[in-house]
Structures are given as structure tokens and as C-alpha cells.
Amino acid sequence: MSRVRYQVRFTKTGLLRWISHRDLARLWERLLRRSGLQLAMTEGFHPKPRISFPSALALGTESLDEVVELDLTEELSAAELLERLSSDLRGDAATAAGMQITRVCRIPEGFGKAQLACGHFALEWPPSDAASDALASAVTLDPSEVEARIERLRAAGTIRFTRKDKPVEASVAEQIVDLAVRDGRLEMVLRSSRTASLRPDDVLTALGLQGLVEAGGRLTRFRTELDRELDPAELAAADCAEPNSAPTHPSQTRDAADSDALDPHANKIQTTQMPPTKTP
């Protein structure tokens, strides 16, 4: 039986940011079944729909650009699949409040399974009056002090953190592509690693800012960059469909000159590369 693979990009905002990755997978399976799609199944004694996510999002983190890939045993145009998914969401107000389909593409032959290359994040600073006494110092930090901490992290060259109760060390130059304060937000681009990948909370802890999210700061992944993406020529020739209106979020508000930097579907993201660590 032939299979046709599609890539769907979507948002996960509002209350949906509090559901686990496992629950998100179940939500998508229900959505696909309600849409009447002919799902391709895995083999074995307990077949499951062929649905995959290149990256799991931490609980409480919003996203303007999540990715799911699915295999069908029927051929649909990207526009038809988009309409069937969107139509089902319109009938589920609770899910639709936090999930919008932003793009559907039929994956060309020869494309392997999607793997995460980089995650692009923005942390909005919490209001100063929302912090407890214990967190007030982190919330009211001057941007220049945050930049100074970033420079010290660059100079250190490594970040130490734990995974499954084991100490791990990561290279700043290899995994942190970009880290800066811009327009009152802390922005970071983290490169995925084959070993232990850095997460935003690891970077915040290294900067002594681990209390910002607890104090009401909102962390958003605004771009999920894959290791293999359609280039402009491939994208123009591919069967893709997008809704008429793009999702909006306060973290996307910035000057028009910088608007492309927060476009989750831009082919290139404007980032400032972290300079290599100087050695004496």
C-alpha cells in the first residue's frame, strides 16, 4: 500500500501550552480520525498511526511554529488537507483557541524524516509588579546587566546542566547560535545536538535568570528550523497551502524592519551569530 507524507505546521498557544507532548500526540490522532482521513499505520501486533513530531516542546512553553508529519494512504492536495483539518478545528472551540494550522505541505519524494536543527525562542520579560520578593531581582534587572551575563557565558565557553540526574557539559559556541536582549525580550537560537541538547531553561539557569518564567515571563518558540527544509525554488514547486490569515501573538510585535526575524515561515532567520570564544 502506497503512502503519502505531509508536513503540517501549527501553533500551540494559550491553555494548550500546558498539555504534555504525549497528550498533544493524542490530540492530533483524534483530530486526524475525526477528519475522516485514511491514516497509514505501523506494522506489528499493535499498529499505530504514522504520526511524528521532530521536537517535543517543554510544558508551559508556547509555540508559533510546531511541526507534525503524517502518512496517509490516500492522495489529497495540501489545500484539501488544510481545509479538512481546519474544518474540524472550527468545531472544537477549546482546541481551536490554542491551535491554528499555519501551513500544510505534501513532502516531496527523497525527503527523510524531519529532524530538529534549531529552535528559535523569545522570552517576554514579566511585569515587575508580578514578581515575589524572591524573584524581584531577576525581573528588574537592567538589560545591560543581562548582556554582561551573556558575555560572561560566552567567555566561559561551556554550560553544565543535568539530564536524567547525570551531569552534562555543552559547548556554548556549538549549541547557542544566538543569544541577546532585543526590544525587551531575551531571544535565543539553540542548535540541536546528537547528544544532550540545550533547552531554554538550561540557558536561563546559566544566566541566573531561572526565576523569570516563574515570575510570569512567557517563553515562546517562534521558529522550528529543520535539518532539511524546502528551499525557495522547491517551495514554489511544492504542493503547499496556507490559511488566509497568519497567527499573531504579542511576541511577534516589533518594528517593521525586524518583522521577518519573527516570521516562522521565513526561509532565512535574521540572527546574530555568537562570536567564537577568545583564547589567551
Wavefront OBJ file of the C-alpha trace (Angstrom):
o trace
v 0.000 0.000 0.000
v 1.497 3.343 -1.044
v 1.868 6.119 1.495
v 1.760 9.866 1.008
v 3.537 12.018 3.589
v 2.514 15.509 4.646
v 4.091 18.104 6.897
v 1.803 20.324 8.966
v 2.929 23.420 10.843
v 0.724 24.717 13.619
v 0.591 26.886 16.732
v 0.339 25.749 20.353
v -0.647 28.717 22.477
v -2.923 29.703 25.336
v -4.039 26.865 27.582
v -2.679 24.303 25.104
v 0.831 25.180 26.271
v 0.025 23.264 29.463
v -0.654 19.911 27.795
v 2.161 17.367 27.635
v 3.783 16.163 24.431
v 2.061 12.789 24.846
v -1.327 14.464 25.167
v -0.534 16.590 22.121
v 0.122 13.425 20.110
v -3.215 12.008 21.273
v -4.952 15.259 20.378
v -3.561 15.049 16.841
v -4.599 11.421 16.464
v -8.171 12.323 17.457
v -8.146 15.311 15.123
v -6.990 13.197 12.171
v -9.538 10.477 12.840
v -12.403 12.966 13.220
v -11.379 14.484 9.883
v -12.044 11.127 8.235
v -8.508 10.768 6.901
v -7.147 7.396 5.816
v -4.136 7.080 8.123
v -1.188 4.856 7.298
v -0.462 2.510 10.189
v 2.700 0.961 11.567
v 3.187 -2.793 11.329
v 3.193 -5.306 14.179
v 0.757 -6.526 16.806
v -0.210 -3.021 17.916
v -0.383 -0.817 14.793
v -0.420 2.929 15.371
v -0.915 5.890 13.014
v 2.281 7.060 11.373
v 2.469 10.459 13.070
v 5.764 12.009 14.156
v 6.995 15.215 15.776
v 10.618 16.303 15.211
v 10.760 18.112 18.552
v 8.892 17.941 21.852
v 8.061 21.252 23.479
v 8.554 21.769 27.210
v 5.396 22.083 29.296
v 4.325 25.713 29.621
v 6.158 26.918 26.505
v 4.058 28.411 23.735
v 4.865 27.904 20.074
v 4.022 29.728 16.869
v 5.667 27.071 14.733
v 5.265 23.425 15.723
v 5.698 20.618 13.191
v 3.951 17.277 12.778
v 4.417 14.832 9.914
v 1.805 12.250 8.985
v 1.409 9.481 6.438
v -1.866 8.876 4.615
v -2.953 6.064 2.324
v -4.908 8.496 0.174
v -3.742 11.329 -2.050
v -5.069 14.732 -1.104
v -3.965 18.152 -2.211
v -2.390 20.271 0.513
v -5.342 22.668 0.240
v -7.858 19.877 0.791
v -5.987 18.523 3.801
v -5.727 22.041 5.250
v -9.473 22.547 4.825
v -10.382 19.220 6.433
v -8.143 19.861 9.439
v -9.255 23.476 9.817
v -12.912 22.499 9.469
v -12.588 20.032 12.338
v -10.831 22.625 14.491
v -13.634 25.105 13.880
v -15.955 22.616 15.545
v -13.704 22.275 18.610
v -13.559 25.686 20.244
v -11.332 24.595 23.128
v -8.586 23.288 20.821
v -9.010 25.978 18.178
v -8.359 28.653 20.820
v -4.739 27.486 21.061
v -4.088 25.726 17.762
v -4.059 27.152 14.266
v -2.849 25.333 11.164
v -0.343 27.664 9.507
v 0.921 25.531 6.614
v 0.369 22.142 5.013
v 2.837 20.696 2.509
v 2.978 17.406 0.695
v 6.526 16.193 1.267
v 8.407 15.518 -1.983
v 9.958 12.119 -2.527
v 13.510 11.856 -1.247
v 12.922 13.895 1.898
v 13.869 11.970 5.005
v 12.078 12.118 8.315
v 12.171 15.631 9.772
v 14.831 16.275 12.405
v 15.207 19.406 14.519
v 18.126 21.662 13.557
v 17.494 24.769 15.692
v 14.809 26.138 17.967
v 14.218 29.908 17.949
v 12.860 31.248 21.242
v 11.780 34.575 22.739
v 11.191 35.223 26.435
v 8.987 38.193 27.248
v 10.033 39.882 30.478
v 7.390 39.622 33.219
v 5.901 42.801 34.702
v 7.879 43.999 37.706
v 4.799 44.074 39.951
v 4.102 40.367 39.284
v 7.231 39.077 40.973
v 7.573 37.870 44.523
v 10.299 39.313 46.717
v 12.500 36.300 45.969
v 12.252 36.885 42.202
v 12.168 40.677 42.103
v 15.915 40.986 41.463
v 15.711 38.875 38.302
v 12.634 40.682 36.967
v 14.031 44.190 37.491
v 17.451 43.501 36.001
v 18.758 46.189 33.685
v 19.257 44.915 30.097
v 22.911 45.913 30.278
v 23.396 43.533 33.216
v 21.785 40.712 31.240
v 24.107 41.448 28.316
v 27.055 41.361 30.727
v 25.967 37.923 31.924
v 25.694 36.775 28.312
v 29.254 37.916 27.659
v 30.481 36.024 30.726
v 28.698 32.913 29.469
v 30.375 33.275 26.076
v 33.745 33.657 27.751
v 33.175 30.549 29.868
v 32.738 28.512 26.692
v 30.644 25.725 28.236
v 27.370 25.186 30.076
v 26.943 22.470 32.674
v 23.492 21.016 33.297
v 21.861 17.716 34.214
v 19.887 15.166 32.195
v 18.317 12.201 33.945
v 20.299 13.031 37.094
v 23.597 12.922 35.195
v 25.930 15.912 34.723
v 26.334 17.047 31.106
v 28.522 19.709 29.517
v 27.678 21.560 26.280
v 29.699 23.920 24.124
v 28.342 27.460 24.016
v 29.765 28.086 20.545
v 28.286 24.882 19.117
v 24.805 24.947 20.614
v 23.972 28.615 21.197
v 23.690 30.236 17.780
v 22.234 33.490 19.051
v 21.587 34.983 22.500
v 20.697 38.641 23.035
v 18.251 41.100 24.585
v 16.145 42.786 21.902
v 13.124 45.045 22.353
v 12.656 43.996 25.967
v 12.838 40.273 25.189
v 15.554 37.703 25.641
v 15.952 35.901 22.318
v 17.906 32.712 21.781
v 18.549 30.249 18.967
v 19.603 26.811 20.199
v 21.117 24.219 17.881
v 20.090 20.611 18.387
v 22.769 18.111 19.354
v 23.085 14.377 18.809
v 23.997 14.004 22.474
v 22.244 16.262 25.014
v 20.694 19.386 23.544
v 20.457 22.606 25.498
v 16.981 23.766 26.459
v 15.950 27.354 27.180
v 15.734 26.650 30.915
v 19.375 25.471 30.857
v 20.437 28.800 29.362
v 18.303 30.800 31.800
v 19.824 28.917 34.713
v 23.347 29.575 33.411
v 22.482 33.283 33.247
v 20.964 33.290 36.743
v 17.536 34.074 35.269
v 15.738 30.830 36.068
v 13.045 32.706 38.003
v 11.742 34.732 35.055
v 9.218 32.182 33.817
v 8.011 31.513 37.362
v 7.545 35.261 37.790
v 5.236 35.431 34.765
v 7.600 35.658 31.815
v 6.210 33.986 28.690
v 8.516 31.751 26.673
v 7.612 31.243 23.018
v 9.218 29.159 20.300
v 8.641 31.280 17.207
v 10.503 29.101 14.700
v 11.198 25.387 14.435
v 14.063 25.013 11.996
v 14.516 21.562 10.493
v 17.708 19.973 9.230
v 16.228 19.719 5.726
v 13.750 22.317 4.554
v 12.381 23.283 1.191
v 14.467 25.990 -0.447
v 12.623 28.829 -2.246
v 12.642 27.023 -5.600
v 11.422 23.757 -4.063
v 8.806 25.604 -2.050
v 7.469 27.333 -5.146
v 7.120 23.987 -6.923
v 5.759 22.055 -3.933
v 2.112 21.381 -3.160
v 1.649 23.641 -0.128
v -1.278 25.550 1.311
v -1.638 28.235 3.961
v -4.703 29.841 5.565
v -5.676 33.349 4.555
v -4.591 34.874 7.862
v -1.386 34.165 9.763
v -1.374 33.655 13.543
v -0.482 36.605 15.706
v 0.995 36.827 19.165
v 2.379 39.673 21.284
v 5.891 38.248 20.914
v 5.680 38.998 17.174
v 5.220 42.733 17.723
v 8.282 44.704 16.675
v 9.356 47.344 14.190
v 8.576 46.634 10.549
v 12.280 46.484 9.749
v 12.610 43.478 12.069
v 9.341 41.707 11.196
v 10.979 38.957 9.099
v 13.060 37.862 12.084
v 9.922 36.575 13.811
v 8.226 35.112 10.720
v 8.051 31.374 11.464
v 7.854 30.577 7.756
v 10.690 32.782 6.541
v 13.289 30.854 4.578
v 16.089 32.560 6.463
v 16.024 33.847 10.027
v 17.908 37.012 10.846
v 20.184 36.105 13.715
v 23.419 37.386 15.103
v 25.978 34.609 15.291
v 27.709 34.291 18.635
v 31.395 35.047 18.160
v 33.886 32.276 18.915
v 35.365 32.233 22.396
v 38.648 34.067 22.571
v 41.579 32.173 23.967
v 44.549 33.916 25.510
l 1 2 3 4 5 6 7 8 9 10 11 12 13 14 15 16 17 18 19 20 21 22 23 24 25 26 27 28 29 30 31 32 33 34 35 36 37 38 39 40 41 42 43 44 45 46 47 48 49 50 51 52 53 54 55 56 57 58 59 60 61 62 63 64 65 66 67 68 69 70 71 72 73 74 75 76 77 78 79 80 81 82 83 84 85 86 87 88 89 90 91 92 93 94 95 96 97 98 99 100 101 102 103 104 105 106 107 108 109 110 111 112 113 114 115 116 117 118 119 120 121 122 123 124 125 126 127 128 129 130 131 132 133 134 135 136 137 138 139 140 141 142 143 144 145 146 147 148 149 150 151 152 153 154 155 156 157 158 159 160 161 162 163 164 165 166 167 168 169 170 171 172 173 174 175 176 177 178 179 180 181 182 183 184 185 186 187 188 189 190 191 192 193 194 195 196 197 198 199 200 201 202 203 204 205 206 207 208 209 210 211 212 213 214 215 216 217 218 219 220 221 222 223 224 225 226 227 228 229 230 231 232 233 234 235 236 237 238 239 240 241 242 243 244 245 246 247 248 249 250 251 252 253 254 255 256 257 258 259 260 261 262 263 264 265 266 267 268 269 270 271 272 273 274 275 276 277 278 279 280
